[in-house]
Amino acid sequence: MNLLPSFPLPVHALVVGASGGVGGALMRCLLDAPDVERVTAWSRTALCAQHPKLSVRSLDIVDERQISAAASAIVQPLHLIIVATGLLHDGEIQPEKTWRALNAEALQRTFAVNTIGPALVAKHTLPLMPRHGRAVFAALSAKVGSIGDNNLGGWYGYRAAKAALNQILRTLSIELATRRPDAICVGLHPGTVDTALSQPFQSDATRDRMFSPEVSARHLLSVIDRLSPADSGSVRSWDGSVIPP
Ligand SMILES: NC(=O)c1ccc[n+]([C@@H]2O[C@H](COP(=O)([O-])OP(=O)(O)OC[C@H]3O[C@@H](n4cnc5c(N)ncnc54)[C@H](OP(=O)(O)O)[C@@H]3O)[C@@H](O)[C@H]2O)c1
């Protein structure tokens, strides 16, 4: 059964962050779909996956020269671009519980991966979309990036970087409407998903409502397929509902 019936056939998709939990599941869903002819996968950690429809490339999303070189190697047109990279924690960065933990280097790195990287991917890949006809650029954001919905506090850098990403996506959508009137640019919240990113924060309560990466990927692709140009600039949750700015 076709995965993306609203798209013109055959679909060419790009997944950025294909070594991640959600990004990898998105890549596998797209490779399995009969209506998807070609999948290009970019990842920082090299992929061992092999498939006749798959082209892979390693890059760091904070390095614009690498993004530009990878984009110039892509076979056009690109109908679907999904940016599934993100950073909440690593060996050095932990989400801040208090303002006392705010640190310039950690904030810069968090913004570089969560906000600047997706913006640079958009800069180099939106021109590869068809001039007319359906095309979607989606970047994975997070519900905690909603300013209106922030009642818990904490996670300063990650929240702020995702809020800034949402503003970048909104601004891209306004320019995109003038250049590619049928194209759509959105942010997507994948739900709470069982991946390396969420692992340190999982509890018995969250585990009950946590998705596997495969289930989240199927929800996200279904939301993408149902989007219309009027939805461009919004941030949508895994069930299609709007996340407030
Ligand atoms: N999991 C959740 O519950 C949840 C909830 C809300 C939102 N999200 C969002 O969903 C997206 C996917 O997250 P996930 O759960 O799949 O996390 P994940 O498994 O940790 O994957 C993150 C991906 O980002 C890549 N990445 C990080 N820094 C990079 C860089 N400088 N250059 C290139 N790639 C880089 C990682 O590459 P490496 O493999 O090389 O490290 C990995 O592929 C993120 O935007 C996240 O914020 C996740």
The ligand as an SDF file (V2000), in Angstrom:
LIG
                    3D

 48 52  0  0  0  0  0  0  0  0999 V2000
   12.7590   10.9520   21.5660 N   0  0  0  0  0  0  0  0  0  0  0  0
   11.8450   11.7810   22.0290 C   0  0  0  0  0  0  0  0  0  0  0  0
   11.1030   11.4570   22.9730 O   0  0  0  0  0  0  0  0  0  0  0  0
   11.6420   13.1370   21.3920 C   0  0  0  0  0  0  0  0  0  0  0  0
   10.6390   13.9670   21.9080 C   0  0  0  0  0  0  0  0  0  0  0  0
   10.4520   15.2210   21.3110 C   0  0  0  0  0  0  0  0  0  0  0  0
   11.2240   15.6090   20.2540 C   0  0  0  0  0  0  0  0  0  0  0  0
   12.2250   14.7880   19.7810 N   0  0  0  0  0  0  0  0  0  0  0  0
   13.0170   15.2520   18.6390 C   0  0  0  0  0  0  0  0  0  0  0  0
   13.0130   14.2650   17.6310 O   0  0  0  0  0  0  0  0  0  0  0  0
   14.2370   14.3300   16.8890 C   0  0  0  0  0  0  0  0  0  0  0  0
   14.8620   12.9460   16.8000 C   0  0  0  0  0  0  0  0  0  0  0  0
   15.2710   12.5580   18.0940 O   0  0  0  0  0  0  0  0  0  0  0  0
   15.5810   11.0450   18.4920 P   0  0  0  0  0  0  0  0  0  0  0  0
   14.7370   10.7470   19.6580 O   0  0  0  0  0  0  0  0  0  0  0  0
   15.5400   10.1810   17.2980 O   0  0  0  0  0  0  0  0  0  0  0  0
   17.0850   11.2250   19.0160 O   0  0  0  0  0  0  0  0  0  0  0  0
   18.4190   10.3930   18.7320 P   0  0  0  0  0  0  0  0  0  0  0  0
   18.1210    8.9530   18.5860 O   0  0  0  0  0  0  0  0  0  0  0  0
   19.3650   10.8480   19.7820 O   0  0  0  0  0  0  0  0  0  0  0  0
   18.8770   10.9500   17.3020 O   0  0  0  0  0  0  0  0  0  0  0  0
   19.4270   12.2350   17.1600 C   0  0  0  0  0  0  0  0  0  0  0  0
   20.0840   12.3040   15.7950 C   0  0  0  0  0  0  0  0  0  0  0  0
   20.6690   13.6040   15.6460 O   0  0  0  0  0  0  0  0  0  0  0  0
   21.9610   13.4220   15.1110 C   0  0  0  0  0  0  0  0  0  0  0  0
   22.8730   14.5330   15.3740 N   0  0  0  0  0  0  0  0  0  0  0  0
   23.1270   15.1430   16.5530 C   0  0  0  0  0  0  0  0  0  0  0  0
   24.0510   16.0970   16.3660 N   0  0  0  0  0  0  0  0  0  0  0  0
   24.3690   16.0820   15.0440 C   0  0  0  0  0  0  0  0  0  0  0  0
   25.2560   16.8190   14.2340 C   0  0  0  0  0  0  0  0  0  0  0  0
   26.0330   17.8040   14.7280 N   0  0  0  0  0  0  0  0  0  0  0  0
   25.3250   16.5410   12.8990 N   0  0  0  0  0  0  0  0  0  0  0  0
   24.5470   15.5720   12.3730 C   0  0  0  0  0  0  0  0  0  0  0  0
   23.7080   14.8190   13.0880 N   0  0  0  0  0  0  0  0  0  0  0  0
   23.6110   15.0880   14.4190 C   0  0  0  0  0  0  0  0  0  0  0  0
   22.4700   12.1460   15.7530 C   0  0  0  0  0  0  0  0  0  0  0  0
   23.6030   11.6680   15.0580 O   0  0  0  0  0  0  0  0  0  0  0  0
   24.5940   10.5620   15.7030 P   0  0  0  0  0  0  0  0  0  0  0  0
   23.8880    9.2490   15.4890 O   0  0  0  0  0  0  0  0  0  0  0  0
   25.8320   10.7050   14.9240 O   0  0  0  0  0  0  0  0  0  0  0  0
   24.7420   10.9360   17.1450 O   0  0  0  0  0  0  0  0  0  0  0  0
   21.2340   11.2840   15.5970 C   0  0  0  0  0  0  0  0  0  0  0  0
   21.1460   10.7760   14.2840 O   0  0  0  0  0  0  0  0  0  0  0  0
   15.1090   15.3870   17.5790 C   0  0  0  0  0  0  0  0  0  0  0  0
   14.9510   16.6260   16.9250 O   0  0  0  0  0  0  0  0  0  0  0  0
   14.4850   15.4810   18.9670 C   0  0  0  0  0  0  0  0  0  0  0  0
   14.7110   16.7470   19.5490 O   0  0  0  0  0  0  0  0  0  0  0  0
   12.4440   13.5500   20.3230 C   0  0  0  0  0  0  0  0  0  0  0  0
  1  2  1  0
  2  3  2  0
  2  4  1  0
  4  5  1  0
  4 48  2  0
  5  6  2  0
  6  7  1  0
  7  8  2  0
  8  9  1  0
  8 48  1  0
  9 10  1  0
  9 46  1  0
 10 11  1  0
 11 12  1  0
 11 44  1  0
 12 13  1  0
 13 14  1  0
 14 15  2  0
 14 16  1  0
 14 17  1  0
 17 18  1  0
 18 19  2  0
 18 20  1  0
 18 21  1  0
 21 22  1  0
 22 23  1  0
 23 24  1  0
 23 42  1  0
 24 25  1  0
 25 26  1  0
 25 36  1  0
 26 27  1  0
 26 35  1  0
 27 28  2  0
 28 29  1  0
 29 30  1  0
 29 35  2  0
 30 31  1  0
 30 32  2  0
 32 33  1  0
 33 34  2  0
 34 35  1  0
 36 37  1  0
 36 42  1  0
 37 38  1  0
 38 39  2  0
 38 40  1  0
 38 41  1  0
 42 43  1  0
 44 45  1  0
 44 46  1  0
 46 47  1  0
M  CHG  2   8   1  16  -1
M  END
$$$$
